[in-house]
Amino acid sequence: MQSMYITTPIYYVTDSPHIGHAYTTVVGDAIVRFYRLAGTDARYLTGTDEHGLKVARAAEEQGVTPQRLVDEVSTRYREAWSLLDVSNDDFIRTTEPRHIAGAQAFLQTLYDNGDVYLDRYEGLYCVSCEDYYKEDDLLEGGLCPIHHRAVEQFSEDNYFFRLSKYGDALLAHIEANPDFVYPRTRRNEVVGFINQGLEDFSISRATLDWGIPIPWDDTQVTYVWVEALMNYATAVGYGQDDELFATWWPAVHLVGKDILRFHAVIWPAMLMAAGVDPPRQVAAHGWLLVGGEKMSKTTLNQIAPSELVDTFGVDGYRYHFLRDVTFGSDGNFSWEGMVDRYNADLANDLGNLANRVLNMVEQYREGTVPALSGNTESDQALRAAAANALTALGGFAGYRFGEALVDIWRLFGAANSYVEDNAPWRLAKNPEEADRLDEVLNALLEALRVGAILISPVMPGAAKRLWDQLGLAGAPDTAPYTETAVFGVFPAIPIARGNPLFPRIDED
Ligand SMILES: [Zn+2]
């Protein structure tokens, strides 16, 4: 199977990590864990975007050097991802020497290939966006449509990238690769944008020094957005380690819908100009809304992941966003929705099931159940639910997390029905039913074993705890799951009950 290289956007250090950043990062982690569980070599990259005027100004306001500011905020991101059990293989910072060297090599190649030229730039610039606007795009009073603040008139000599040259090549690439932009509605949006005609754009600034110098002209630094895009390549050795680069490129980029054009138009064109393959895919998710509004500093509705982890645990946190947000659409966060989901799916369906089964195994069989399997109608139904859940996990490759989890939860639903149908407490009273009781308890342990494997990309911590409670050696996330998660006979080993996996959360 081909290797998979998955990236999040690198997060800009004037912001602190909130549940919007965490959404992308946790989704990427679930995907990469899914691929590893399937036996595919997978690499996961995230990081921080640390240059630009906005960072320089924020540092000035705080009376610190830009380097000090970016060191501090970058650490906060790493701590947030560690808290959320994110298994990134690498964390790139755009102030690192490897990025600076790789980005300069990339720029030099664009220049040598004739796709970069010097010209006069005049335009209206929003400092917060770090982007130019056309008069028509501004709000009344000449305000930035995103930040509602006045734009500034800039005029300077800049280097320009010949984006206009790549419209046809981009359209041909999108045509030949129907999954290049996901989902389909976003693909149409990108095609429409290219069809309007692409304009060359400025890739450098003469008025700023917190950035990467243009290699052939040290009076200019690289426009922050342009060098930020290059992180995906520099992190896997672009310009420095050709073998590493060849191993992992091209990447799958997970992005928010607001930065789709940068990733699905500008970045692929830059790669083409540098003689490198475009990304394998650009997958755009929607926004996470709080009370119907996009999170922003100005509306003060940013929620830090740690605020939710305190109540729901890491696994409850991860489960909620993967189960309840449809990838590609906007999701609406609410505390009540999160409590309901946790109590219904985690505390009740899975948590109670595990608790009940482990209790019965202790009570009726002193912790060890013989390796016996039954073949009644209810046994067959449970096996079918397990097979269906195994197949459903494949939906992760197509961003269908919620649907896959619904099917995996049908296995736990089937196991709960199996308990009711077979009533082990009745079997336990009848010595003639001793073998049937073994069969029933064995099937329930096996359902939990299969379940632990299938939930591991979403809830790695809970999956491992359940695995340990079942008395199993090793870990649930051993590849390939298409073999390990096949419903069979649970081994005759002693269970090791622990604390409840998901204590109920009080609605109040
Ligand atoms: Zn703006």
Residues whose N, C-alpha, C, O or C-beta is under 5 A from the ligand:
A	BS01	ZN	C126 S128 C129 C144 I146 H147
